[in-house]
Amino acid sequence: MFISSVHRGNEAHDLSVFMKFWKEWTSKKIKKEFRIEGHVWQRESLTISFAARKVYAQKWDYVLNNPVRADLVKESDDWLWQGEIEIL
């Protein structure tokens, strides 16, 4: 399950809005505490990473079920040459 919004009070906000404010607030605190200048966070947002992971997971599920669709096995876990999405 992917987080698409953040709730504050009764209002729902996009995760990107939350991340913007969170990065701004934490940047100020970090800069003040450690007396540093410049950027603290990268410009990219985590929402891009979440979206990419979701698309990757969808692609992986499609590939994983290819042997089932081809009637080579009944369950995708039965396919002997199954790859790994992540090595633990």
N, C-alpha and C positions, 0 to 999 in steps of 0.2 A: 504494500500500500504506500502511495506517495503522498506527501503533504503538499496540498495545493494552496492552502490559505492558513492564516494564523488569526486566532481570535483574540481580541483585546476588548474586554467589556462585552457589549452586545454587537459590536461591529466585526465583520470579517475582512481581513486585508490579505492581499496577495503575499506570498512568501518573499517575493522580491522586495516589496515595500518594507516588510519586517527586517530583512537582511540589510537594507540600506540604512535604516535607523539604528540597527544593532551595531553595524560596522562603524557608523559615525560616532555613536556613544562610546563604544569600546576604544576606538582610536584616540579620542580625547583623553580618556582615562589612562591609557597606556602611555601616551606622549607625556602627560603630566607626571605620572608616577616615575617613569624612567628617563625623563628629560631628553627626549629624542625629537627629531624633526623628520619630515618627509612622510611617505606613505607607510601605513602599517599593514593594510590589507591589499590584496590584488583586486583589480577592477572587476574581474569575473564574479558572477554570482553563483551560489550553489544551485540555484534553480536550473542552470544550464546542465550541471552535472546530474541532477535528478532526472531531467528530461532525457539526457543521453543514456542513462542507465535503463530507463523505462523502454526506450527504443531498442537498446541492445538486448534486454530481456525478452522483448517481443520477437526479435529476430532469432534469438537462441531457441525459444519455444518452437518456432516454426521449423528450424533445422532439426531440433531434437525429435520432432514428430514425423519427419520425412519417412523413416522406415515403417512407421505405422500406416501412413497414408499409402505407401507402396505395398501394403499387405505382406511385408517381410517378417513382422513381429506383431503381437497383439498389444504389447505395452512398450513404450519407448525405453524403459529400463531393461528390457530383454535384449536390446541391440548390443552385441558384443563389442562393437567398435565405436561406442559412444564416447564423445570427447568430454572435456570438463570446461565449465564456464569459468571457474576459478579454481586454482590449485590451492588447497589448504595447507 
